[in-house]
Amino acid sequence: MKNYLDPVHLIVNETTWKSRIYANIFNSLTQSLEYIEEVEKDSNSLYKLVKFKFSQELFGAIYNHNPFKNDPTIGTFYVNIFSKVLSDLTRRFDWCPTRCEIQEDKLTSIFSCESDYLPDEVLPIWEALINQCAVCSLQESLIFLSPSGFETQIKSEHQVVQQTSSVYALFSVSFFLQKDIISDDSLRKAIEIFYHQSVVSGRMEANLQPQEYIFDQNFWKTLDSAKLCEEDTEYRERFVNSLTQVIYAKDIDIRIHKYGKIAIDRKKYDQYSADVFKMGRGSNDNRCSRIFYCKIKNQICFYEFDPDFHAGE
């Protein structure tokens, strides 16, 4: 997965600047960056989790246009604020194509762009960047973060891209299930992000209320013994997907059903089962992996993860 920041966040034409529309665009950018920073701080990964592909040519164009020029001026404080945001952003830029080794004769025009808000001379610079990246990204998903209502239109007949105003789309929830990252807080953050991603994709409705939940100590023990953190990205994302469906009471494909009893602190509770993979992922993996939980005083208690429920049968 590669992330791109729509340049209209940083560069606008004279008409857009004079109409003060940029205030809305800038607000969208700062809100997204604040959320990214919050998530990264919580997972001890500041400036590491979300990067944006960017080029030196595009970066240079920023200094020749508003809002950096602030002309006509709307207050000198504005440039100071913008400069700070830009300084923080440079720590998120993954400079391209300086880190690529692509032969010029292999470049093709995969993308074309249109915008009512970008300066005309910036559009070809933006197109050059994403076309350069596309050559080495044919097997990767490309995520373009754009301000809602002001996005630069990206057209391609050969490659599907995801253009979104949702900052949640920039994250891979599997990151939060790495061995040196996973914790109660990180797993909760993964669930929160996955829910919002599911809303964007249409798998879940907006404004669903999560049920309260806890992770029993036994749950963490079974995650460790199952070596969940060593599973691949698809598996870990599917695991978070199952937790999210349980918490938001939205059984899409996890077959929630009662399955016996759970004894916790000498009390018995109805046990529920939710699939991660019903019968594995194919001929090389037929593990029936399940999450078991109960409800204690209207609170979900995740109790066990079994990565291979039918093992030995």
C-alpha positions in Angstrom: 0.0 0.0 0.0 1.3 3.4 -1.0 -0.1 6.7 0.2 -0.3 10.0 -1.7 -1.2 13.5 -0.5 -3.3 15.4 -2.9 -1.2 18.5 -3.7 -4.2 20.7 -3.4 -3.6 20.5 0.3 -0.5 22.5 -0.2 -0.8 24.4 -3.4 -3.8 26.4 -4.8 -4.4 28.7 -7.7 -5.1 32.4 -7.4 -8.9 32.0 -7.7 -9.1 29.5 -4.9 -6.9 31.6 -2.7 -8.8 34.9 -3.2 -12.1 33.1 -2.5 -10.7 31.9 0.8 -11.8 28.4 0.0 -8.4 27.2 1.0 -9.4 27.6 4.7 -11.5 24.5 4.4 -8.8 22.6 2.5 -6.2 23.5 5.1 -8.5 22.5 8.0 -9.0 19.1 6.4 -5.2 18.7 6.2 -4.5 19.7 9.8 -7.3 17.4 11.1 -5.9 14.4 9.2 -2.4 15.1 10.4 -3.5 15.5 14.0 -5.2 12.1 13.9 -2.2 10.4 12.3 0.0 11.9 15.0 -2.3 10.7 17.8 -2.3 7.1 16.5 1.4 7.1 16.0 2.1 8.4 19.5 -0.1 5.8 21.0 1.8 3.1 19.2 5.3 4.6 19.8 5.8 5.1 16.0 5.8 8.8 15.5 6.5 9.8 11.8 6.9 6.1 11.0 3.4 4.7 10.4 2.1 7.0 7.6 4.3 8.2 4.8 3.3 10.0 1.6 5.0 9.6 -1.8 6.2 13.0 -2.9 8.7 14.5 -5.3 11.3 17.3 -5.0 9.8 19.0 -8.0 6.4 19.1 -6.4 7.9 20.3 -3.1 9.7 23.1 -4.9 6.4 24.3 -6.5 4.9 24.9 -3.0 7.2 27.9 -2.5 6.0 29.6 -5.7 2.3 29.5 -5.0 -0.3 30.2 -2.3 -0.8 29.6 0.5 3.0 29.8 1.1 3.2 33.1 -0.8 0.2 34.5 1.2 -0.4 37.0 -1.7 -2.7 38.9 -1.3 -2.0 38.6 2.3 -4.6 37.4 4.9 -2.3 37.8 7.8 1.4 37.0 8.4 0.5 34.5 11.0 -0.9 32.3 8.3 2.5 31.6 6.7 4.0 30.8 10.1 1.3 28.2 10.7 1.6 26.8 7.2 5.4 26.6 7.5 5.1 24.5 10.7 2.7 22.1 9.1 4.9 21.8 6.0 8.0 21.2 8.2 6.1 18.4 10.0 5.0 17.0 6.7 8.5 16.7 5.3 9.2 14.1 7.9 6.4 12.0 6.3 7.5 12.4 2.7 8.9 9.3 1.0 10.8 11.1 -1.8 10.2 9.6 -5.2 11.6 9.0 -7.7 15.0 9.5 -6.0 14.6 6.2 -4.3 13.5 4.3 -7.4 15.6 2.9 -10.2 13.2 3.0 -13.1 14.4 3.4 -16.7 12.9 6.3 -18.5 11.8 4.2 -21.5 9.5 2.2 -19.2 7.5 5.2 -18.1 4.0 5.4 -19.5 1.1 7.8 -19.0 -1.1 5.7 -16.7 -2.8 8.6 -14.9 -4.2 11.9 -16.0 -5.4 14.6 -13.6 -7.8 17.5 -13.6 -8.4 20.2 -11.0 -10.2 23.5 -10.6 -8.1 24.4 -7.6 -4.5 23.5 -8.5 -2.3 25.9 -10.6 -2.1 24.6 -14.2 1.7 24.3 -14.1 1.5 22.0 -11.0 -0.8 19.4 -12.7 2.0 17.9 -14.9 4.4 17.7 -12.0 1.8 15.8 -10.0 1.1 13.5 -13.0 4.8 12.8 -13.4 5.1 11.7 -9.8 2.2 9.3 -9.8 3.0 7.9 -13.2 6.6 7.3 -12.1 5.4 5.5 -8.9 2.7 3.5 -10.8 5.4 1.7 -12.8 6.7 0.0 -9.7 3.4 -0.2 -7.9 1.3 -2.3 -10.2 0.7 -4.9 -7.5 0.1 -2.4 -4.7 -3.0 -0.5 -3.7 -2.6 3.3 -4.2 -4.4 5.5 -1.6 -4.9 9.2 -2.4 -5.9 11.4 0.5 -7.9 14.4 -0.9 -10.0 17.1 0.8 -13.7 16.4 0.3 -15.2 18.5 -2.4 -11.8 19.9 -3.6 -10.1 16.7 -4.7 -7.8 16.6 -7.8 -9.5 14.2 -10.2 -7.4 11.2 -11.0 -8.2 9.2 -14.1 -6.7 5.9 -15.2 -7.9 3.1 -17.6 -5.3 0.7 -16.4 -5.1 0.9 -12.6 -7.6 1.2 -9.9 -6.9 3.8 -7.2 -8.6 4.6 -4.0 -9.2 8.4 -3.6 -10.6 9.3 -0.2 -11.1 12.1 2.3 -11.0 9.5 5.1 -7.7 9.5 7.0 -8.5 6.0 8.3 -7.8 4.6 4.8 -4.1 5.3 5.2 -3.6 2.7 7.9 -3.0 -1.0 7.7 -4.5 -2.5 10.8 -2.1 -5.4 10.7 0.6 -3.0 11.9 -1.0 -2.9 15.3 -0.7 -6.6 15.7 3.0 -6.8 15.4 4.9 -8.5 18.2 6.5 -5.4 19.6 3.4 -3.2 19.1 0.4 -5.3 20.1 -1.3 -4.3 23.4 -4.8 -3.5 24.7 -4.5 0.0 23.4 -3.1 -0.9 20.0 -5.7 -3.6 19.4 -8.5 -1.1 20.4 -7.1 1.4 17.9 -7.0 -1.2 15.2 -10.6 -2.0 15.8 -11.6 1.7 15.7 -9.7 2.2 12.4 -11.1 -0.9 10.8 -14.6 0.1 11.7 -14.2 3.4 9.9 -12.6 1.7 6.9 -15.6 -0.6 6.8 -17.9 2.4 6.7 -16.0 3.9 3.8 -16.1 0.6 1.9 -19.8 0.3 2.6 -19.5 -2.9 4.6 -20.9 -1.2 7.7 -23.2 1.7 8.4 -22.0 4.9 9.8 -22.8 5.9 13.4 -23.0 2.3 14.8 -22.3 2.3 18.5 -19.7 -0.1 19.7 -20.5 -2.4 22.7 -18.2 -2.2 25.7 -15.6 -4.9 25.7 -12.5 -6.2 27.5 -9.8 -8.7 26.8 -9.4 -11.5 29.4 -5.9 -12.5 30.4 -6.5 -15.9 28.9 -7.2 -14.2 25.5 -3.7 -12.7 25.4 -2.2 -16.0 26.4 -4.0 -17.8 23.5 -2.9 -15.0 21.0 0.7 -15.6 22.1 0.5 -19.4 21.9 -1.2 -19.1 18.5 1.6 -16.9 17.3 -0.9 -14.5 15.8 1.7 -11.8 15.4 3.7 -14.1 13.0 0.8 -14.5 10.7 0.7 -12.5 7.4 -1.1 -9.2 6.8 -4.3 -10.9 5.4 -4.7 -13.1 8.4 -4.2 -10.3 11.0 -6.6 -8.0 9.2 -9.1 -10.8 9.1 -8.7 -11.2 12.8 -9.4 -7.5 13.5 -12.4 -7.8 11.1 -13.9 -10.5 13.2 -13.4 -8.5 16.5 -14.9 -5.5 14.9 -18.0 -7.3 13.7 -18.6 -8.7 17.2 -18.1 -5.3 18.9 -20.4 -3.5 16.5 -23.0 -6.3 16.5 -22.7 -6.6 12.7 -22.4 -10.3 11.8 -21.5 -10.1 8.1 -19.5 -13.3 7.6 -18.4 -14.6 11.1 -21.3 -16.9 12.0 -21.8 -15.8 15.6 -23.5 -18.5 17.6 -23.6 -19.9 21.1 -21.1 -22.6 21.8 -21.3 -24.1 25.3 -20.2 -22.3 28.5 -17.2 -20.3 29.7 -16.1 -20.5 33.4 -14.5 -17.2 34.6 -13.8 -16.7 38.3 -16.0 -19.7 39.2 -19.0 -18.4 37.3 -20.3 -19.8 34.1 -21.4 -17.7 31.1 -22.9 -18.5 27.7 -20.0 -18.8 25.3 -20.2 -17.4 21.7 -18.1 -18.4 18.7 -17.1 -16.1 15.9 -15.1 -17.2 12.8 -11.9 -15.7 11.7 -11.6 -18.2 8.8 -14.4 -20.8 8.6 -12.4 -23.4 6.8 -9.0 -21.7 6.2 -7.9 -19.7 3.2 -7.4 -22.5 0.6 -5.8 -25.8 -0.2 -2.6 -24.9 1.8 -4.5 -23.6 4.8 -7.7 -25.2 6.0 -7.5 -24.0 9.6 -10.8 -23.2 11.2 -9.9 -20.3 13.3 -12.3 -18.9 15.9 -12.7 -16.2 18.6 -14.6 -17.2 21.7 -16.2 -14.7 24.0 -19.0 -14.2 26.6 -21.0 -11.3 28.0 -20.5 -10.2 31.6 -22.9 -7.5 32.8 -23.6 -6.4 29.2 -19.9 -6.2 28.5 -18.2 -8.4 25.9 -15.3 -10.4 27.3 -13.0 -11.9 24.7 -11.8 -15.1 26.3 -10.0 -17.3 23.7 -8.6 -17.4 20.2 -8.2 -20.9 18.7 -6.3 -20.8 15.4 -7.1 -24.4 14.4 -10.3 -25.5 16.1 -10.7 -28.8 14.3 -7.0 -29.8 14.7 -6.7 -33.5 15.4 -10.1 -34.4 14.2 
